[in-house]
């Protein structure tokens, strides 16, 4: 999958655990920046938006995996019957 985050175009070929780690790291950085510069600073807002985008990617990829799994289970059940 290819996603656009800000000026960057990134291809998501990473496992969920690495994506979760990236989200965790961004969340940590966001908290640190917010503590230093305030909740309404441009840096805080930028990091918050970037974090939101990674969370959305994670949710979309998780949803796709669930749908594929349901399809596979359905296909397996139809083969058994």
Z-matrix of the N, CA and C atoms (Angstrom, degrees):
N
C 1 1.439
C 2 1.518 1 109.97
N 3 1.307 2 114.93 1 147.17
C 4 1.458 3 120.57 2 179.27
C 5 1.523 4 108.14 3 -118.86
N 6 1.317 5 115.69 4 131.08
C 7 1.464 6 121.49 5 178.92
C 8 1.515 7 109.02 6 -128.11
N 9 1.301 8 115.33 7 151.88
C 10 1.455 9 121.46 8 175.76
C 11 1.526 10 108.25 9 -109.62
N 12 1.326 11 115.59 10 122.62
C 13 1.458 12 122.03 11 177.73
C 14 1.519 13 107.18 12 -123.62
N 15 1.316 14 115.08 13 108.36
C 16 1.463 15 119.70 14 -176.25
C 17 1.517 16 109.35 15 62.97
N 18 1.310 17 116.61 16 -127.56
C 19 1.458 18 121.30 17 178.70
C 20 1.519 19 111.82 18 -88.98
N 21 1.319 20 117.09 19 -2.97
C 22 1.457 21 121.17 20 -176.29
C 23 1.524 22 110.83 21 -96.54
N 24 1.302 23 115.55 22 139.57
C 25 1.455 24 120.58 23 169.54
C 26 1.517 25 105.37 24 -108.48
N 27 1.330 26 116.66 25 123.29
C 28 1.450 27 119.68 26 -177.72
C 29 1.522 28 109.91 27 -123.28
N 30 1.298 29 114.97 28 148.21
C 31 1.449 30 120.05 29 176.37
C 32 1.520 31 107.15 30 -105.10
N 33 1.321 32 115.77 31 127.89
C 34 1.452 33 120.22 32 -178.34
C 35 1.527 34 108.57 33 -92.27
N 36 1.304 35 115.37 34 105.58
C 37 1.448 36 122.34 35 176.12
C 38 1.525 37 109.29 36 -129.31
N 39 1.307 38 116.08 37 22.50
C 40 1.449 39 119.84 38 -175.25
C 41 1.513 40 110.18 39 -103.17
N 42 1.303 41 114.88 40 156.82
C 43 1.459 42 120.62 41 180.00
C 44 1.522 43 110.11 42 -75.08
N 45 1.334 44 114.83 43 159.56
C 46 1.463 45 120.17 44 -179.00
C 47 1.518 46 112.71 45 -55.45
N 48 1.343 47 117.27 46 -38.90
C 49 1.460 48 118.93 47 -177.22
C 50 1.526 49 111.59 48 -65.39
N 51 1.328 50 117.55 49 -34.74
C 52 1.466 51 119.76 50 177.42
C 53 1.524 52 110.55 51 -72.20
N 54 1.312 53 116.14 52 -36.89
C 55 1.464 54 120.25 53 177.31
C 56 1.529 55 109.89 54 -66.82
N 57 1.322 56 116.76 55 -41.01
C 58 1.467 57 120.70 56 176.18
C 59 1.525 58 110.47 57 -60.94
N 60 1.327 59 116.63 58 -40.29
C 61 1.467 60 120.89 59 179.15
C 62 1.532 61 110.08 60 -64.61
N 63 1.329 62 117.26 61 -42.01
C 64 1.466 63 121.17 62 178.44
C 65 1.529 64 110.17 63 -61.34
N 66 1.330 65 116.52 64 -42.65
C 67 1.464 66 120.95 65 178.34
C 68 1.526 67 110.25 66 -63.28
N 69 1.320 68 117.12 67 -43.11
C 70 1.466 69 121.88 68 178.46
C 71 1.533 70 110.17 69 -60.34
N 72 1.332 71 116.61 70 -45.03
C 73 1.464 72 120.80 71 -179.38
C 74 1.532 73 111.05 72 -64.09
N 75 1.332 74 116.51 73 -44.98
C 76 1.462 75 119.54 74 178.98
C 77 1.519 76 111.59 75 -62.86
N 78 1.323 77 116.39 76 -38.49
C 79 1.469 78 120.43 77 178.93
C 80 1.534 79 110.01 78 -63.17
N 81 1.334 80 116.15 79 -42.86
C 82 1.465 81 120.50 80 177.99
C 83 1.529 82 111.27 81 -61.44
N 84 1.331 83 115.33 82 -45.56
C 85 1.461 84 120.19 83 179.60
C 86 1.529 85 110.86 84 -64.44
N 87 1.311 86 116.46 85 -40.08
C 88 1.463 87 120.99 86 178.41
C 89 1.525 88 110.92 87 -59.28
N 90 1.308 89 116.69 88 -45.81
C 91 1.466 90 120.85 89 179.44
C 92 1.526 91 110.91 90 -60.99
N 93 1.329 92 116.30 91 -44.00
C 94 1.464 93 120.41 92 -179.78
C 95 1.533 94 111.13 93 -63.42
N 96 1.323 95 116.39 94 -44.61
C 97 1.466 96 120.23 95 -179.32
C 98 1.527 97 110.69 96 -65.89
N 99 1.335 98 116.20 97 -41.09
C 100 1.470 99 119.97 98 179.59
C 101 1.519 100 111.06 99 -63.45
N 102 1.325 101 116.67 100 -38.00
C 103 1.476 102 119.77 101 178.57
C 104 1.526 103 111.28 102 -66.40
N 105 1.346 104 117.26 103 -35.34
C 106 1.463 105 121.07 104 -177.79
C 107 1.524 106 112.58 105 -81.87
N 108 1.333 107 116.68 106 -41.24
C 109 1.467 108 119.29 107 -169.78
C 110 1.525 109 114.16 108 -110.55
N 111 1.328 110 117.08 109 -9.65
C 112 1.467 111 120.42 110 -179.60
C 113 1.519 112 111.97 111 97.63
N 114 1.324 113 115.15 112 158.46
C 115 1.461 114 120.74 113 -175.60
C 116 1.523 115 113.69 114 -68.14
N 117 1.318 116 117.95 115 -27.84
C 118 1.457 117 121.04 116 -176.09
C 119 1.525 118 114.12 117 -99.37
N 120 1.328 119 117.15 118 7.85
C 121 1.463 120 119.05 119 -178.76
C 122 1.532 121 110.04 120 -71.68
N 123 1.316 122 116.93 121 151.11
C 124 1.463 123 120.67 122 178.19
C 125 1.538 124 113.20 123 -56.96
N 126 1.323 125 116.69 124 -37.56
C 127 1.470 126 120.10 125 179.08
C 128 1.522 127 111.39 126 -64.53
N 129 1.313 128 116.45 127 -43.85
C 130 1.463 129 120.84 128 179.32
C 131 1.526 130 110.39 129 -63.22
N 132 1.309 131 116.54 130 -44.74
C 133 1.463 132 120.68 131 -179.80
C 134 1.525 133 110.67 132 -63.90
N 135 1.316 134 116.82 133 -40.86
C 136 1.468 135 121.50 134 179.12
C 137 1.530 136 110.72 135 -61.51
N 138 1.330 137 117.06 136 -47.77
C 139 1.467 138 120.89 137 178.83
C 140 1.519 139 111.44 138 -64.56
N 141 1.314 140 116.28 139 -38.13
C 142 1.457 141 120.47 140 179.00
C 143 1.533 142 110.75 141 -63.01
N 144 1.316 143 116.60 142 -42.81
C 145 1.460 144 120.88 143 179.21
C 146 1.531 145 111.18 144 -66.38
N 147 1.323 146 115.95 145 -40.01
C 148 1.469 147 120.08 146 178.07
C 149 1.530 148 110.58 147 -64.07
N 150 1.317 149 116.38 148 -42.80
C 151 1.459 150 121.24 149 177.09
C 152 1.526 151 110.50 150 -61.62
N 153 1.324 152 116.85 151 -44.39
C 154 1.468 153 121.10 152 177.18
C 155 1.529 154 111.54 153 -55.98
N 156 1.317 155 116.18 154 -42.03
C 157 1.463 156 120.14 155 -179.00
C 158 1.532 157 111.61 156 -65.80
N 159 1.319 158 116.84 157 -40.74
C 160 1.468 159 119.26 158 178.19
C 161 1.529 160 111.27 159 -68.00
N 162 1.318 161 116.73 160 -36.92
C 163 1.473 162 119.72 161 176.99
C 164 1.527 163 109.67 162 -64.63
N 165 1.320 164 117.07 163 -40.70
C 166 1.472 165 120.72 164 177.86
C 167 1.526 166 110.86 165 -62.54
N 168 1.313 167 117.14 166 -43.02
C 169 1.472 168 121.31 167 177.14
C 170 1.520 169 109.98 168 -59.83
N 171 1.320 170 116.56 169 -45.13
C 172 1.460 171 121.12 170 179.77
C 173 1.525 172 110.75 171 -60.39
N 174 1.319 173 116.10 172 -45.07
C 175 1.467 174 120.38 173 -179.54
C 176 1.527 175 111.15 174 -64.39
N 177 1.323 176 117.34 175 -41.78
C 178 1.462 177 120.64 176 179.80
C 179 1.521 178 111.59 177 -65.55
N 180 1.327 179 116.68 178 -44.13
C 181 1.465 180 118.63 179 -179.75
C 182 1.528 181 110.62 180 -67.06
N 183 1.321 182 116.88 181 -36.90
C 184 1.469 183 120.31 182 177.52
C 185 1.525 184 110.54 183 -64.06
N 186 1.315 185 117.06 184 -41.96
C 187 1.453 186 121.72 185 179.60
C 188 1.531 187 110.65 186 -63.93
N 189 1.323 188 116.50 187 -43.07
C 190 1.463 189 119.99 188 178.41
C 191 1.517 190 111.65 189 -61.78
N 192 1.325 191 116.16 190 -41.45
C 193 1.468 192 119.80 191 179.27
C 194 1.527 193 110.93 192 -64.14
N 195 1.329 194 116.71 193 -41.17
C 196 1.464 195 120.20 194 178.57
C 197 1.521 196 110.95 195 -63.13
N 198 1.326 197 116.38 196 -42.02
C 199 1.467 198 120.27 197 179.58
C 200 1.525 199 110.70 198 -64.27
N 201 1.331 200 116.61 199 -42.41
C 202 1.461 201 120.14 200 179.06
C 203 1.524 202 110.34 201 -64.02
N 204 1.323 203 116.53 202 -40.91
C 205 1.460 204 120.61 203 179.73
C 206 1.522 205 110.50 204 -63.59
N 207 1.334 206 116.92 205 -43.70
C 208 1.465 207 120.15 206 177.86
C 209 1.525 208 110.60 207 -60.87
N 210 1.317 209 117.21 208 -39.70
C 211 1.454 210 121.24 209 179.61
C 212 1.524 211 110.64 210 -64.44
N 213 1.326 212 116.61 211 -44.33
C 214 1.462 213 121.34 212 179.80
C 215 1.522 214 110.17 213 -62.88
N 216 1.316 215 117.67 214 -44.32
C 217 1.470 216 121.30 215 179.32
C 218 1.520 217 109.67 216 -62.49
N 219 1.306 218 117.96 217 -43.45
C 220 1.455 219 122.52 218 178.62
C 221 1.528 220 110.81 219 -60.95
N 222 1.325 221 116.27 220 -43.26
C 223 1.465 222 120.92 221 178.63
C 224 1.523 223 110.98 222 -64.85
N 225 1.326 224 116.69 223 -40.07
C 226 1.466 225 120.38 224 179.19
C 227 1.527 226 110.21 225 -65.00
N 228 1.318 227 116.70 226 -40.34
C 229 1.467 228 120.97 227 179.39
C 230 1.517 229 110.60 228 -65.74
N 231 1.304 230 117.78 229 -37.58
C 232 1.461 231 119.65 230 -179.82
C 233 1.521 232 111.51 231 -70.22
N 234 1.324 233 117.89 232 -30.04
C 235 1.462 234 122.02 233 177.30
C 236 1.514 235 110.75 234 -70.55
N 237 1.335 236 116.55 235 -38.64
C 238 1.472 237 121.26 236 -179.70
C 239 1.508 238 111.60 237 -65.52
N 240 1.326 239 118.20 238 -35.98
C 241 1.478 240 121.81 239 -175.94
C 242 1.470 241 111.80 240 -83.20
